């Protein structure tokens, strides 16, 4: 049966930079679920991301652990970039036909309501529901693709709100590490994220919104090379980071696009980079 939890965990880990481990089981109605949680930490102290796979539909549930109050509070205090990424990813889910249910402090809230950030979160739940999907129709590869796509969207939305360490004084990027998470006995632990680019959250959000097909040449690396290249894509800053002003908040919808390695390299053969339209013109010629 596809997908398996280990493969899904590896895929979402690669997309987000946060290492996940997976498990699976079944609901009372027989629907299968795959659950991801940060590797090396008990779910009760961090969070779980459960994808319930039904007939032609799936639900992605985010739930913080019973002893993850500090983590939830820190998510409500996310900076402007984190909030924008969170809302952008969930907005793209709605545009793709999903229902998004956000519950804060026991009350259902509207994503468009700016006051969701005005009160510290004591509890938080998120569900992304999408029906009318080609699931459980006998195509394991398609099932795996769909589940990875939507689980990745949920993970990207949550990752956007996890506070990460800032760049060090020497200009080197420190390992991106979400803030301290409280344990029941008052001890402290940390969810460590692998060393990637300046802000891995932006990459995860951009891919959750735009997908993995090159915007210039329409190449899907996985489709061209097979499983070894699934998820292989680069994220291009439409306006170079060096040219944006101090304090500029990146919008993953408009400022970042996926490009294959070839197109990304060509884009940067000039300063300022070639636009997507110019790259498409080269290919057409």
C-alpha positions in Angstrom: 0.0 0.0 0.0 1.4 3.4 -1.0 2.6 5.7 0.4 4.5 4.2 3.4 5.2 6.3 6.4 9.0 6.2 6.1 8.9 7.4 2.5 6.5 10.2 3.4 8.6 11.2 6.4 11.8 11.4 4.2 10.0 13.5 1.6 8.6 16.0 4.0 11.9 16.1 5.9 13.7 17.0 2.7 11.2 19.7 1.8 11.2 21.4 5.2 14.6 20.8 6.7 13.0 19.4 9.8 13.6 15.7 10.4 10.4 13.8 10.8 9.6 10.2 11.7 6.5 8.4 10.6 3.9 5.9 11.8 0.6 4.6 10.4 -2.7 3.1 11.5 -6.4 3.1 10.8 -9.4 5.2 12.0 -12.5 3.5 13.3 -14.2 3.9 10.0 -11.3 2.1 8.3 -9.6 5.1 6.8 -5.9 4.9 6.9 -3.7 7.5 8.5 0.0 8.4 8.4 1.4 10.4 11.3 4.6 12.5 11.3 6.3 14.1 14.2 9.7 15.7 14.8 12.3 13.0 15.0 13.9 12.3 18.4 11.2 14.1 20.4 8.1 12.7 22.0 4.9 13.9 20.2 3.5 15.1 23.6 6.2 17.6 23.9 6.2 18.8 20.2 3.4 18.1 17.7 2.0 15.6 15.2 0.9 16.0 11.6 -1.6 13.3 10.8 -2.8 12.7 7.2 -6.0 10.7 7.0 -6.4 9.0 3.7 -10.0 8.2 2.7 -11.9 7.4 -0.5 -11.1 10.3 -2.9 -10.3 12.6 0.0 -7.8 13.4 2.7 -7.5 15.5 5.8 -4.3 16.8 7.2 -4.4 17.5 11.0 -1.9 19.5 13.0 -2.1 19.0 16.7 0.4 20.2 19.3 1.3 17.8 22.1 -0.3 18.0 25.6 2.9 19.5 27.0 3.7 21.8 24.1 2.2 25.0 25.5 5.4 27.0 25.0 5.7 25.9 21.4 2.1 27.0 20.7 2.7 30.4 22.4 5.8 31.0 20.4 3.9 30.3 17.1 1.4 33.0 17.9 4.4 35.4 18.4 5.9 34.6 14.9 7.4 37.5 13.0 5.8 39.1 9.9 7.7 36.8 7.6 6.4 33.7 9.4 2.8 35.0 9.5 2.9 35.8 5.8 4.2 32.4 4.9 1.6 30.6 7.1 -1.3 32.6 5.6 0.1 32.3 2.0 0.4 28.5 2.2 -3.1 28.1 3.7 -4.5 30.6 1.2 -3.1 28.5 -1.6 -4.7 25.4 -0.1 -8.1 27.1 -0.3 -7.4 28.2 -3.8 -6.7 24.6 -4.7 -10.1 23.6 -3.4 -9.3 22.7 0.2 -11.3 23.7 3.3 -9.0 25.1 6.1 -10.2 25.0 9.7 -8.2 26.9 12.3 -9.1 26.8 16.0 -7.3 29.0 18.5 -7.9 28.9 22.2 -10.9 26.7 21.6 -12.6 29.0 19.1 -12.9 28.6 15.3 -11.2 31.6 13.6 -11.1 33.0 10.1 -7.6 33.2 8.5 -8.5 36.6 7.1 -9.0 38.1 10.5 -5.9 40.0 11.5 -6.8 39.8 15.2 -5.8 36.1 15.3 -2.3 37.4 16.2 -3.4 39.8 18.9 -3.9 37.3 21.7 -1.3 34.7 22.7 -2.3 31.2 21.7 -2.9 28.7 24.6 -4.1 26.0 22.2 -4.2 25.6 18.5 -5.5 23.1 16.0 -5.4 23.1 12.2 -7.2 20.9 9.7 -6.8 21.0 5.9 -9.5 19.0 4.1 -9.5 18.2 0.4 -12.0 16.1 -1.5 -12.5 15.0 -5.1 -9.0 13.5 -5.3 -7.8 10.5 -7.3 -7.1 8.5 -4.2 -7.5 4.8 -3.6 -8.2 4.1 -7.2 -5.4 1.5 -7.6 -2.6 3.8 -8.6 0.0 3.7 -5.8 2.3 6.2 -7.4 -0.5 8.8 -7.7 -1.6 8.1 -4.2 1.9 8.7 -2.9 2.2 12.0 -4.9 -1.1 13.3 -3.6 -0.4 12.5 0.0 3.1 13.9 -0.1 1.7 17.1 -1.8 -0.9 17.8 0.9 1.2 16.6 3.9 3.9 18.9 2.6 1.5 21.9 2.5 0.5 21.3 6.1 4.1 20.9 7.2 5.2 24.1 5.4 2.4 26.1 7.0 3.4 25.0 10.5 7.1 25.4 9.8 6.5 29.1 8.9 5.5 29.8 12.5 8.3 28.0 14.2 10.9 30.7 15.4 14.3 30.0 13.9 17.7 31.3 15.0 19.0 34.4 13.2 22.2 34.8 11.3 25.3 34.9 13.4 27.5 38.0 13.7 30.1 36.4 11.4 27.6 36.3 8.6 27.4 32.5 8.7 23.9 31.0 9.0 23.5 29.2 12.3 21.6 25.9 12.3 18.0 26.8 12.0 16.5 25.8 15.3 12.9 26.3 16.5 12.6 27.9 19.9 12.6 26.2 23.3 9.8 23.8 23.9 8.6 23.2 27.4 8.6 19.8 29.0 6.2 18.7 31.8 8.8 18.7 34.5 10.1 22.1 33.5 13.1 20.9 31.6 13.9 22.3 28.1 14.4 20.6 24.7 14.9 21.9 21.2 13.7 20.7 17.8 16.8 20.9 15.6 16.6 21.7 11.9 19.4 20.8 9.5 21.7 23.5 8.1 20.2 24.9 4.9 19.8 28.3 3.3 19.1 31.5 5.3 15.5 30.7 5.9 14.3 27.2 5.0 10.7 28.3 5.8 10.6 30.4 2.7 11.6 27.5 0.4 9.0 25.2 2.0 6.3 27.8 1.7 7.2 28.6 -2.0 7.1 24.9 -3.0 3.8 24.3 -1.1 2.3 27.2 -3.1 3.9 26.8 -6.5 4.8 23.1 -6.7 7.8 21.4 -8.2 7.5 22.1 -11.9 10.0 24.6 -13.3 8.2 27.9 -14.1 10.4 28.4 -17.1 10.7 25.1 -18.9 7.8 23.1 -17.3 10.2 20.3 -16.3 9.2 18.0 -13.5 12.5 16.5 -12.4 10.9 13.5 -10.9 8.9 12.8 -14.1 12.0 13.1 -16.2 14.6 11.2 -14.1 12.4 9.0 -11.9 12.3 8.5 -8.1 15.9 9.7 -7.6 14.9 13.2 -8.6 11.4 13.5 -7.0 11.3 16.9 -5.3 14.5 18.1 -6.9 13.9 21.8 -7.7 15.5 25.1 -6.8 13.8 28.2 -5.5 14.6 31.5 -7.2 14.3 35.0 -5.8 12.5 37.0 -8.4 14.3 40.1 -7.0 17.8 39.3 -5.8 18.1 39.4 -2.0 20.9 41.9 -2.3 18.5 44.4 -4.0 15.7 44.4 -1.5 15.7 46.9 1.3 16.5 46.1 4.9 13.6 44.7 6.7 11.8 43.6 3.5 9.4 40.7 4.2 9.5 38.0 1.5 6.1 36.9 0.1 6.5 33.3 -1.1 3.6 33.8 -3.5 5.2 36.6 -5.5 8.9 36.8 -4.6 9.9 33.1 -5.0 9.4 30.7 -7.9 10.6 27.1 -8.6 13.2 26.7 -11.3 15.0 23.6 -12.4 18.8 23.7 -11.9 19.4 24.5 -15.6 17.0 27.4 -15.8 18.2 28.7 -12.4 21.8 28.7 -13.6 20.9 30.5 -16.8 18.7 33.1 -15.0 21.8 34.1 -13.0 24.1 34.5 -16.0 23.1 38.1 -16.0 22.6 40.8 -13.3 19.8 41.5 -12.8 18.7 37.9 -13.5 16.7 37.0 -16.6 13.0 36.9 -15.9 10.8 33.8 -16.4 9.4 35.4 -19.6 12.9 35.9 -21.0 13.9 32.3 -20.2 10.8 31.1 -21.9 11.7 33.2 -24.9 15.1 31.6 -25.1 13.6 28.2 -25.0 11.1 29.0 -27.7 13.8 30.4 -29.9 
